[in-house]
Amino acid sequence: MSRLRSAAANAPPSPALAPCAEGGPPRFRRAEFLPFSRPSIGDEEIAAVTETLRSGWLSAGPRTQEFEGEFRRFTGAPAAVALNSCTAGLHAALLALGIGPGDEVVTTPMTFAATVNV
């Protein structure tokens, strides 16, 4: 552990870090937001979004049908349907499995509220 401390003590301070409080313990926070993951959006993606917006079809249009077809072929599934959220997907999955009022569904306690609200 002392090797780690001495290496950290000799390292130059990161310009992305700022002290949390004057005179407080040596804890640091980032001066800039650290995203969970940066999206990879290039000109091709921007052009596809622009084309879709200009088409007049924002939902259930030809691009949606194209996506469902590609997803079906990719997964080998006999059918596919695009939904607007994971909540809608969970609801559809419960319906497809015949799960309804009075049935017990066990889930993890570490989850988003939508998991148990469907």
Backbone as CSV, one residue per row, in Angstrom:
resi,resn,N_x,N_y,N_z,CA_x,CA_y,CA_z,C_x,C_y,C_z
1,MET,0.817,-1.188,0.000,0.000,0.000,0.000,0.866,1.259,0.000
2,SER,2.025,1.223,0.681,2.880,2.415,0.738,3.422,2.759,-0.641
3,ARG,3.655,1.742,-1.495,4.114,2.026,-2.865,3.059,2.806,-3.633
4,LEU,1.777,2.447,-3.417,0.698,3.162,-4.093,0.613,4.603,-3.611
5,ARG,0.742,4.798,-2.305,0.678,6.158,-1.756,1.822,7.012,-2.276
6,SER,3.042,6.440,-2.302,4.175,7.241,-2.743,4.059,7.557,-4.226
7,ALA,3.534,6.616,-5.025,3.346,6.888,-6.446,2.307,7.973,-6.646
8,ALA,1.229,7.925,-5.869,0.180,8.936,-5.987,0.682,10.295,-5.506
9,ALA,1.503,10.290,-4.475,2.016,11.556,-3.937,2.954,12.233,-4.929
10,ASN,3.670,11.435,-5.725,4.607,12.000,-6.685,3.977,12.347,-8.029
11,ALA,2.732,11.902,-8.236,2.067,12.159,-9.516,1.635,13.622,-9.576
12,PRO,1.728,14.236,-10.746,1.261,15.614,-10.868,-0.250,15.672,-10.691
13,PRO,-0.781,16.764,-10.134,-2.229,16.850,-9.935,-2.943,16.877,-11.281
14,SER,-4.093,16.231,-11.330,-4.881,16.201,-12.560,-5.626,17.515,-12.717
15,PRO,-5.575,18.142,-13.884,-6.302,19.393,-14.073,-7.810,19.190,-14.044
16,ALA,-8.281,17.937,-14.196,-9.717,17.673,-14.193,-10.267,17.537,-12.785
17,LEU,-9.390,17.556,-11.761,-9.843,17.400,-10.385,-9.767,18.725,-9.641
18,ALA,-10.736,18.951,-8.761,-10.761,20.159,-7.941,-11.037,19.760,-6.505
19,PRO,-10.447,20.454,-5.508,-10.706,20.103,-4.109,-12.189,20.247,-3.788
20,CYS,-12.712,19.343,-2.942,-14.120,19.416,-2.546,-14.365,20.580,-1.605
21,ALA,-13.463,20.810,-0.649,-13.671,21.888,0.324,-12.321,22.401,0.797
22,GLU,-12.234,23.691,1.004,-10.996,24.276,1.521,-10.750,23.777,2.937
23,GLY,-9.558,23.337,3.229,-9.192,22.916,4.571,-9.751,21.576,4.975
24,GLY,-10.544,20.958,4.147,-11.137,19.660,4.471,-10.181,18.543,4.163
25,PRO,-10.642,17.310,4.322,-9.793,16.167,4.007,-9.432,16.171,2.525
26,PRO,-8.341,15.507,2.168,-7.870,15.542,0.771,-8.732,14.678,-0.156
27,ARG,-9.999,15.023,-0.277,-10.883,14.351,-1.234,-11.034,15.265,-2.430
28,PHE,-11.209,14.667,-3.572,-11.313,15.468,-4.782,-12.555,15.076,-5.561
29,ARG,-13.061,15.998,-6.324,-14.142,15.728,-7.257,-13.722,16.269,-8.617
30,ARG,-14.319,15.735,-9.629,-13.998,16.186,-10.981,-14.550,17.583,-11.194
31,ALA,-13.794,18.419,-11.864,-14.262,19.754,-12.200,-15.261,19.696,-13.348
32,GLU,-15.226,18.601,-14.142,-16.144,18.427,-15.252,-16.936,17.148,-15.029
33,PHE,-18.105,17.075,-15.644,-18.966,15.900,-15.529,-18.293,14.699,-16.188
34,LEU,-18.344,13.541,-15.527,-17.804,12.298,-16.070,-18.974,11.442,-16.530
35,PRO,-19.202,11.328,-17.834,-20.344,10.542,-18.317,-20.118,9.049,-18.121
36,PHE,-21.208,8.301,-18.007,-21.106,6.849,-17.888,-20.508,6.277,-19.166
37,SER,-20.963,6.761,-20.282,-20.390,6.361,-21.566,-20.707,7.444,-22.581
38,ARG,-19.726,7.764,-23.357,-19.921,8.793,-24.388,-20.520,8.140,-25.627
39,PRO,-21.559,8.763,-26.188,-22.123,8.196,-27.409,-21.175,8.394,-28.585
40,SER,-21.239,7.477,-29.503,-20.445,7.583,-30.718,-21.388,8.020,-31.828
41,ILE,-21.464,9.316,-32.050,-22.380,9.877,-33.038,-21.562,10.592,-34.100
42,GLY,-21.680,10.082,-35.312,-20.949,10.676,-36.427,-21.904,11.265,-37.446
43,ASP,-21.356,11.678,-38.571,-22.155,12.299,-39.624,-23.236,11.356,-40.156
44,GLU,-22.941,10.060,-40.228,-23.918,9.094,-40.734,-25.153,9.047,-39.834
45,GLU,-24.942,9.031,-38.515,-26.063,8.996,-37.577,-26.857,10.303,-37.623
46,ILE,-26.163,11.418,-37.698,-26.830,12.720,-37.765,-27.672,12.812,-39.038
47,ALA,-27.142,12.334,-40.154,-27.886,12.351,-41.419,-29.128,11.464,-41.330
48,ALA,-29.015,10.295,-40.682,-30.159,9.386,-40.552,-31.257,10.019,-39.702
49,VAL,-30.883,10.687,-38.621,-31.874,11.356,-37.772,-32.535,12.493,-38.537
50,THR,-31.740,13.289,-39.233,-32.278,14.407,-40.011,-33.244,13.896,-41.081
51,GLU,-32.860,12.834,-41.773,-33.724,12.246,-42.801,-35.056,11.790,-42.197
52,THR,-34.989,11.152,-41.029,-36.206,10.682,-40.368,-37.090,11.852,-39.949
53,LEU,-36.492,12.887,-39.364,-37.275,14.049,-38.939,-37.949,14.733,-40.123
54,ARG,-37.253,14.822,-41.233,-37.812,15.480,-42.421,-38.841,14.619,-43.142
55,SER,-38.868,13.319,-42.852,-39.797,12.418,-43.538,-41.241,12.612,-43.072
56,GLY,-41.413,13.179,-41.879,-42.763,13.325,-41.341,-43.225,12.126,-40.538
57,TRP,-42.398,11.086,-40.482,-42.716,9.884,-39.710,-41.841,9.848,-38.461
58,LEU,-42.419,10.189,-37.315,-41.631,10.148,-36.084,-41.843,8.854,-35.314
59,SER,-42.914,8.125,-35.647,-43.144,6.837,-34.994,-43.921,5.935,-35.937
60,ALA,-43.694,4.661,-35.813,-44.417,3.637,-36.572,-44.377,3.858,-38.083
61,GLY,-43.322,4.454,-38.568,-43.191,4.686,-40.004,-42.284,3.675,-40.656
62,PRO,-41.839,3.979,-41.870,-41.004,3.037,-42.615,-39.668,2.738,-41.934
63,ARG,-39.078,3.698,-41.230,-37.800,3.424,-40.541,-38.011,2.450,-39.389
64,THR,-39.151,2.554,-38.722,-39.468,1.626,-37.634,-39.627,0.217,-38.186
65,GLN,-40.358,0.094,-39.298,-40.539,-1.215,-39.926,-39.196,-1.786,-40.387
66,GLU,-38.334,-0.935,-40.916,-36.998,-1.366,-41.339,-36.195,-1.874,-40.137
67,PHE,-36.248,-1.139,-39.028,-35.537,-1.546,-37.814,-36.064,-2.878,-37.295
68,GLU,-37.400,-3.032,-37.250,-37.979,-4.285,-36.765,-37.537,-5.462,-37.627
69,GLY,-37.508,-5.264,-38.949,-37.070,-6.328,-39.853,-35.615,-6.696,-39.640
70,GLU,-34.749,-5.686,-39.518,-33.328,-5.959,-39.291,-33.107,-6.643,-37.945
71,PHE,-33.845,-6.205,-36.925,-33.711,-6.808,-35.593,-34.182,-8.260,-35.632
72,ARG,-35.284,-8.528,-36.327,-35.813,-9.885,-36.456,-34.791,-10.792,-37.137
73,ARG,-34.203,-10.303,-38.223,-33.193,-11.110,-38.930,-31.955,-11.322,-38.061
74,PHE,-31.522,-10.287,-37.352,-30.323,-10.379,-36.514,-30.507,-11.401,-35.397
75,THR,-31.697,-11.407,-34.773,-31.939,-12.314,-33.640,-32.469,-13.669,-34.063
76,GLY,-32.958,-13.776,-35.312,-33.552,-15.033,-35.760,-34.950,-15.248,-35.205
77,ALA,-35.542,-14.218,-34.638,-36.881,-14.316,-34.062,-37.926,-14.306,-35.174
78,PRO,-39.074,-14.949,-34.958,-40.120,-14.950,-35.983,-40.816,-13.594,-36.122
79,ALA,-40.724,-12.751,-35.090,-41.364,-11.431,-35.135,-40.599,-10.487,-34.226
80,ALA,-40.794,-9.198,-34.450,-40.182,-8.178,-33.595,-41.074,-6.950,-33.615
81,VAL,-41.113,-6.252,-32.500,-41.885,-5.013,-32.426,-41.043,-3.981,-31.686
82,ALA,-40.960,-2.784,-32.242,-40.219,-1.694,-31.600,-41.150,-0.988,-30.621
83,LEU,-40.652,-0.719,-29.447,-41.427,-0.025,-28.420,-40.670,1.226,-27.990
84,ASN,-41.358,2.114,-27.292,-40.750,3.391,-26.940,-39.961,3.378,-25.636
85,SER,-40.062,2.306,-24.850,-39.367,2.301,-23.559,-39.213,0.877,-23.045
86,CYS,-38.366,0.740,-22.060,-38.214,-0.561,-21.409,-39.482,-0.914,-20.643
87,THR,-40.162,0.089,-20.091,-41.415,-0.163,-19.381,-42.418,-0.828,-20.324
88,ALA,-42.541,-0.289,-21.543,-43.447,-0.881,-22.526,-42.994,-2.293,-22.882
89,GLY,-41.680,-2.509,-22.975,-41.150,-3.838,-23.268,-41.450,-4.836,-22.164
90,LEU,-41.294,-4.406,-20.920,-41.605,-5.291,-19.799,-43.091,-5.631,-19.782
91,HIS,-43.937,-4.645,-20.039,-45.378,-4.864,-20.074,-45.730,-5.870,-21.176
92,ALA,-45.152,-5.683,-22.356,-45.409,-6.605,-23.471,-44.931,-8.020,-23.143
93,ALA,-43.780,-8.127,-22.481,-43.255,-9.445,-22.112,-44.189,-10.151,-21.130
94,LEU,-44.715,-9.409,-20.149,-45.646,-10.009,-19.194,-46.915,-10.483,-19.901
95,LEU,-47.433,-9.659,-20.816,-48.623,-10.061,-21.572,-48.344,-11.301,-22.417
96,ALA,-47.183,-11.327,-23.078,-46.835,-12.460,-23.932,-46.709,-13.754,-23.134
97,LEU,-46.289,-13.633,-21.882,-46.142,-14.811,-21.018,-47.421,-15.173,-20.289
98,GLY,-48.468,-14.366,-20.480,-49.746,-14.643,-19.827,-49.758,-14.293,-18.351
99,ILE,-48.847,-13.445,-17.926,-48.791,-13.050,-16.520,-49.760,-11.895,-16.296
100,GLY,-50.568,-12.006,-15.256,-51.568,-10.985,-15.003,-51.858,-10.827,-13.526
101,PRO,-52.964,-10.148,-13.211,-53.336,-9.923,-11.806,-53.405,-11.238,-11.033
102,GLY,-52.819,-11.211,-9.839,-52.806,-12.387,-8.979,-51.580,-13.262,-9.161
103,ASP,-50.842,-13.089,-10.253,-49.620,-13.863,-10.463,-48.473,-13.231,-9.695
104,GLU,-47.537,-14.047,-9.255,-46.372,-13.545,-8.522,-45.182,-13.430,-9.462
105,VAL,-44.541,-12.264,-9.422,-43.342,-12.023,-10.208,-42.257,-11.583,-9.229
106,VAL,-41.146,-12.291,-9.210,-40.049,-11.983,-8.299,-38.988,-11.212,-9.082
107,THR,-38.512,-10.119,-8.508,-37.491,-9.308,-9.161,-36.447,-8.900,-8.136
108,THR,-35.381,-8.343,-8.594,-34.313,-7.892,-7.715,-34.707,-6.585,-7.029
109,PRO,-34.266,-6.362,-5.796,-34.568,-5.086,-5.139,-33.729,-3.932,-5.704
110,MET,-32.654,-4.266,-6.410,-31.802,-3.238,-7.010,-32.234,-3.031,-8.455
111,THR,-33.259,-2.230,-8.657,-33.805,-2.048,-9.992,-34.481,-0.699,-10.096
112,PHE,-34.966,-0.388,-11.265,-35.708,0.860,-11.497,-37.175,0.613,-11.154
113,ALA,-37.879,1.641,-10.756,-39.279,1.500,-10.348,-40.153,0.867,-11.426
114,ALA,-39.849,1.120,-12.689,-40.663,0.585,-13.776,-40.724,-0.943,-13.753
115,THR,-39.700,-1.583,-13.230,-39.667,-3.040,-13.197,-40.871,-3.593,-12.443
116,VAL,-41.253,-2.969,-11.358,-42.360,-3.480,-10.544,-43.653,-2.727,-10.783
117,ASN,-43.628,-1.664,-11.561,-44.850,-0.910,-11.824,-45.620,-1.403,-13.039
118,VAL,-45.077,-2.344,-13.779,-45.796,-2.839,-14.947,-46.729,-3.925,-14.477
